[in-house]
């Protein structure tokens, strides 16, 4: 039995197999429509989610399976004080696989240690969000044709953004990736990330200006400033509008630069950018369903 706690749980060869499977699912959905007949996915979401939870549920339904679970801690026995380890022991009696979102870092790992079914980390605090990273990688591979030899800018909340941390850790395994970190001083990428890049000899630069760097990018990964990660309202209000991607900035970019965003968007990408063919964040959502379908099949050994 295998779990997914981090994007690094899969080797690059295994990721290639996963993405090949996702690509085949995209081309031949009917071939997979009954692969999970009789199987159940439990979605255990201790904090709010739209895309991730519904993406997992859509993935399982597309495979012919069923979905059970809860969408916030208040509607689970966690509100009565039940531990994560006890919850997963119970869920193991009902379902064949579990996707867990939790505000506490490491909670899905605790669940995996006590589970009799595969557990997928669907986001734990500011730590990891591996299935978003798989979505990002599949989007890049599908639209760029490769996962190496490019410059990627990551813009916005690089301090608390778990999607950013997961993506960086995944991309360092591919050749010739140059990172450009674009953020205000208060939301810089953590030292453990830059220390890792230095240790591995991977090139990166830090900048506070999107306008000064956008022309050099092959990919731009925008993130929102996350209100729920701030301890006080003042800091959030001061920083939430620091970067807004609009038409004028897009005019400075390469004609084939792609704009990704893990969503939800607040106002960091102007709606006027949505019609630009380089804006692929809604395509990204669709790729998220394909990659989660491939992941469910792989962890259930049904591929």
C-alpha positions in Angstrom: 0.0 0.0 0.0 1.3 3.5 -0.9 0.4 7.0 0.2 1.1 10.4 -1.3 2.3 13.0 1.2 4.8 14.9 -1.0 5.5 15.3 -4.7 8.9 13.7 -3.9 7.2 10.4 -3.0 7.2 9.7 -6.7 10.5 9.4 -8.7 10.7 11.4 -11.9 10.3 8.2 -13.8 7.1 7.4 -11.9 5.9 10.9 -12.5 6.4 10.4 -16.2 4.2 7.2 -16.0 1.6 9.1 -14.0 1.5 12.0 -16.5 1.4 9.6 -19.5 -1.6 7.9 -17.8 -3.3 11.3 -17.3 -2.7 12.2 -20.9 -4.3 9.0 -22.0 -7.3 9.7 -19.7 -7.7 13.1 -21.4 -7.7 11.5 -24.8 -9.8 8.4 -24.0 -12.1 9.1 -21.0 -14.5 6.3 -21.9 -11.7 3.7 -21.5 -11.5 4.7 -17.8 -15.2 5.2 -17.0 -15.6 2.0 -15.0 -12.1 1.5 -13.6 -13.3 2.3 -10.1 -16.7 0.6 -10.1 -17.5 -0.5 -6.5 -14.7 1.7 -5.0 -15.2 4.6 -2.6 -13.1 7.7 -2.1 -13.4 9.5 1.3 -12.8 13.3 1.1 -11.8 14.4 4.7 -11.5 18.1 4.5 -10.9 19.9 7.8 -10.7 23.3 6.2 -12.6 24.9 3.2 -11.8 24.0 -0.3 -13.6 24.2 -3.6 -11.3 23.2 -6.4 -9.3 20.4 -4.6 -12.3 18.7 -3.0 -14.5 18.9 -6.1 -11.6 17.9 -8.3 -11.1 14.7 -6.3 -14.8 14.0 -6.2 -15.1 14.6 -10.0 -12.1 12.3 -10.6 -13.6 9.4 -8.6 -17.0 9.8 -10.2 -15.4 9.9 -13.7 -13.8 6.6 -12.9 -17.1 5.0 -11.9 -16.5 5.2 -8.2 -18.4 6.8 -5.3 -17.5 9.5 -2.8 -18.2 9.9 0.9 -16.7 12.4 3.4 -17.1 15.8 5.0 -16.2 19.4 3.8 -15.3 21.0 7.1 -14.1 20.0 10.6 -17.4 21.3 12.1 -19.4 18.6 10.3 -17.0 15.8 11.5 -16.3 14.2 14.9 -13.2 16.4 15.1 -15.7 19.0 16.5 -16.1 16.5 19.4 -12.4 16.1 19.9 -11.8 12.9 17.8 -8.1 12.6 16.8 -6.9 12.3 13.2 -5.6 8.8 13.9 -8.9 7.6 15.2 -10.8 9.3 12.3 -8.7 7.5 9.7 -9.1 4.2 11.4 -12.9 4.6 11.1 -12.7 5.9 7.5 -10.6 2.8 6.6 -13.7 0.7 7.4 -15.8 2.7 4.9 -13.6 3.6 2.0 -10.9 2.3 -0.3 -8.8 5.5 -0.5 -8.8 8.9 1.3 -7.9 12.5 0.4 -7.3 14.6 3.4 -7.0 18.4 3.8 -6.0 19.7 7.2 -4.8 23.0 8.6 -2.1 21.4 10.7 1.2 20.5 9.1 1.8 16.8 9.2 -1.8 15.7 9.9 -2.1 13.6 6.7 1.1 11.9 7.6 -0.3 10.9 11.0 -3.3 9.6 9.2 -1.2 7.6 6.8 0.7 6.0 9.7 -2.6 4.6 11.1 -4.5 3.9 7.9 -5.4 0.7 6.2 -6.1 2.5 2.9 -4.0 4.8 0.8 -4.1 8.4 2.0 -3.5 11.4 -0.2 -2.3 14.7 1.3 -4.8 17.3 -0.2 -3.0 20.1 1.6 -1.6 20.5 5.1 -1.3 24.0 6.5 1.5 26.0 4.8 3.5 22.8 4.3 2.7 20.7 1.2 0.0 20.5 -1.5 1.3 17.6 -3.6 -1.7 17.1 -5.9 -1.7 20.8 -6.8 2.0 20.3 -7.7 1.2 17.3 -9.9 -1.5 19.5 -11.6 1.1 22.2 -12.2 3.6 19.8 -13.6 1.1 18.1 -15.9 -0.1 21.6 -17.1 3.5 22.6 -17.9 4.3 19.3 -19.6 1.1 19.3 -21.6 1.3 22.9 -22.8 5.1 23.4 -23.0 6.0 19.8 -24.0 8.7 19.5 -21.4 9.6 19.9 -17.7 13.1 21.2 -18.1 15.1 24.1 -19.6 12.9 27.1 -18.7 12.8 30.1 -16.4 9.9 30.3 -14.0 8.8 33.3 -12.1 6.9 32.7 -8.8 5.0 35.8 -7.7 3.1 36.9 -4.6 3.0 35.1 -1.3 6.1 33.0 -1.4 6.4 32.7 2.4 3.1 31.0 3.3 2.2 29.5 -0.2 2.3 25.7 0.1 1.7 25.4 -3.6 4.9 27.4 -4.3 7.0 25.4 -1.8 5.8 22.1 -3.3 6.4 23.2 -6.9 9.9 24.4 -6.2 10.9 21.1 -4.5 9.4 19.1 -7.4 11.0 21.2 -10.2 14.6 21.0 -8.8 14.8 17.4 -10.0 14.6 18.6 -13.6 17.4 20.0 -15.7 18.2 23.7 -16.2 15.4 25.4 -14.3 16.0 29.0 -13.3 13.8 30.4 -10.5 12.8 34.0 -10.2 11.1 34.8 -6.8 9.0 38.0 -7.0 7.5 39.1 -3.7 7.5 41.9 -1.1 10.2 41.6 1.6 7.7 40.3 4.2 6.5 37.4 1.9 9.9 36.2 0.6 10.5 32.5 0.0 11.7 30.8 3.3 15.4 30.3 3.9 15.1 26.6 3.9 14.1 26.8 0.2 16.9 29.1 -0.8 19.4 27.1 1.2 18.3 24.0 -0.6 18.8 25.7 -4.0 22.3 26.9 -3.0 23.2 23.4 -1.9 22.0 21.9 -5.1 23.7 24.6 -7.2 20.4 25.7 -8.8 20.2 29.3 -10.0 17.6 31.7 -8.6 17.1 35.4 -8.1 14.9 37.4 -5.8 13.1 40.6 -6.9 10.4 42.9 -5.7 9.3 44.0 -9.2 7.2 42.0 -11.6 7.6 44.6 -14.4 11.4 44.3 -14.2 11.4 40.5 -14.6 8.4 39.4 -16.6 10.1 39.7 -20.0 12.6 37.0 -19.1 10.0 34.4 -18.0 8.8 31.3 -19.8 6.3 30.6 -17.1 4.7 32.9 -14.5 3.1 31.3 -11.4 0.9 33.8 -9.7 -0.4 33.3 -6.1 -2.8 35.1 -3.9 -1.9 36.7 -0.6 -3.6 34.3 1.8 -5.7 36.1 4.5 -6.0 32.9 6.5 -2.2 32.7 7.0 -1.9 36.1 8.6 -2.0 36.9 12.3 -3.4 40.4 11.9 -5.6 42.1 9.4 -3.3 45.2 9.0 -0.5 43.2 7.4 -2.9 41.4 5.1 -4.5 44.6 3.9 -1.1 46.3 3.3 0.2 43.4 1.2 -2.9 42.0 -0.6 -2.6 44.4 -3.6 1.1 44.4 -3.9 1.1 42.6 -7.3 -1.7 42.7 -9.8 -1.1 41.2 -13.2 -2.9 43.2 -15.9 -2.9 43.7 -19.7 -0.1 46.3 -19.5 2.3 43.9 -17.7 1.3 41.1 -20.1 2.4 43.2 -23.0 6.0 43.1 -21.6 6.0 39.2 -21.6 7.1 36.7 -24.2 4.4 35.7 -26.7 4.5 32.1 -25.5 4.9 32.7 -21.8 2.2 30.8 -19.8 0.4 32.2 -16.7 -0.5 29.7 -14.1 -2.3 30.1 -10.8 -3.4 27.5 -8.2 -6.6 29.5 -7.6 -8.7 30.8 -5.9 -7.9 34.2 -7.4 -8.8 37.3 -5.5 -7.5 40.3 -7.5 -3.9 39.5 -8.2 -4.8 38.7 -11.8 -7.1 41.2 -13.5 -10.1 39.6 -15.3 -9.0 41.4 -18.5 -6.1 38.9 -18.6 -8.5 35.9 -18.8 -9.0 36.2 -22.5 -5.2 36.2 -23.2 -4.3 32.7 -24.7 -1.3 32.7 -22.4 -3.6 32.6 -19.3 -4.0 28.9 -18.6 -5.2 28.8 -15.0 -8.6 27.5 -15.9 -7.1 24.8 -18.2 -4.9 24.0 -15.1 -8.1 23.1 -13.2 -9.1 20.6 -15.9 -5.6 19.0 -15.8 -6.1 18.7 -12.1 -9.0 16.3 -12.6 -7.0 14.1 -15.1 -4.0 13.9 -12.8 -6.1 13.0 -9.7 -7.8 10.3 -11.8 -4.4 8.9 -12.7 -3.3 9.1 -9.1 -6.3 7.3 -7.7 -5.8 4.5 -10.3 -2.1 4.3 -9.4 -2.6 4.1 -5.6 -5.4 1.6 -6.0 -3.2 -0.4 -8.4 -5.9 -0.3 -11.1 -3.9 1.5 -13.8 
